[in-house]
Amino acid sequence: MDQTASWIATAATIIAACFTASNLGSRVTGIGFIIFTVGSIAWFTTGYLTGQPALMWTNVVMTLLNLFGVYRWLGRQAKLEEGASKAAEASTALPGDNLFPASSLTAAHLLGRGGEVLGSTVDAMISCDGGRLCYLVVAQGGVAGVGETFRRVDWHYAGVEEGAVKTDICPDQFERLPELQKDNWPGA
């Protein structure tokens, strides 16, 4: 029985770590915390069956932290994302500017002139004085953050249409934009 519990704990911990480390949104991260909860309960069971009180108490605390993670990502964060999405959708039926969630600029695909994906937005720089969006930082290539190339796309070349971040830049033009260092972006 203790071997079964330890293998369930091992598998759940590895799978949960993959879910949370992938940073694929609040729902996937929340599911990762549910799986982490299963793992911490299995580790507690392993500690109980093998007489390891330190393993048991560690996983009592881990279970509580994992349940907080479930609340944080499937409760609070999911509701915030839903609220932003509903506001953007409602704005299309109202007079005035259409709205979009600024948080979407940290994980959206940048679509080029022909609809092709040029890269993924990782952030946006906004003017403190006028609240004007100045430029996007777009990551291209790489795997899991390794080997990425970062480029600046001035906002006057980009915009949000139908919920997507788009630009009139074609792939060749995008490739010619100067590269940014991960830790040194321009101030203007």
PyMOL commands that set and color helices and strands:
alter all, ss='L'
color gray80, all
select helices_A, chain A and resi 2-21+26-49+53-91+102-106+155-157+171-176
alter helices_A, ss='H'
color red, helices_A
select strands_A, chain A and resi 109-111+117-126+133-140+149-154+158-161+164-167+179-180
alter strands_A, ss='S'
color yellow, strands_A
deselect
rebuild
show_as cartoon
